Amino acid sequence: MKILKMLLIMVFIAGCSTISGINRLQDLSLSRDEQEVYVREQENKFKQLLKDFSSGAIKNGVSREKIIEMYGEPITIKEIKTGSSAEEELMYRHPAQFFGSEKIFMYFDKNGNLRDIKYQGQS
């Protein structure tokens, strides 16, 4: 009888850990799906940025917040000291191409308004 109880307890524990493992795999799968959706959204925003740059639709004076709202978070944000004031550089590139991607550099004045935009082709 003791052996049967021990066996049932072991089966119960093994079953719980298997369920826990399955739940973890499901969580990872959901996380991966969410990541893929996020990357696709960022790719679409970058394509739109390239299109808007090529057509001249991005004008100086637009706010930093509006740029981020339209094109998403940049890959890098860099502070640039110019004399007594500081400016900011936002760099956008394809979200999944770490090397060789086209890049857009946007420069914002101390008030957070776009003052310049530069394009760097694929390398």
C-alpha positions, 0 to 999 in steps of 0.5 A: 500500500505504501508503495502504491501511494509513493508511486501515485505521488511520483506520477502526480509530481512528474505530471505537474512538471510536464504540464509546467514544461508545456506551459513554458513552451507555450509561453515561449511560442507566444513570445516568439509570435509577438516578436515576429509581429513586432519585427514586421511592424518595424520593417513596415515603418522603416519602409515607410520612412525610406519612402517618405525620405525619397519623396521629400515628405519629411520636412525640417521642423517636425518634432522628435515625438512625431517622428517616433510616433510615425516611424517607431523607436530608432535603433540608436539615439546619440547626443551630439554636443555643438558648442554650448548646446546639445543636439540629438541624432536618431538612427534608423535602419532595417530592424533585422539587418545588422550589417549592410542595411540602408540607414536614415540619420535624423538630427534634432535641435535643442528644442527637439525639432528636426533640423537635418536628415541624411541617407546612407545607402547599403554597404 
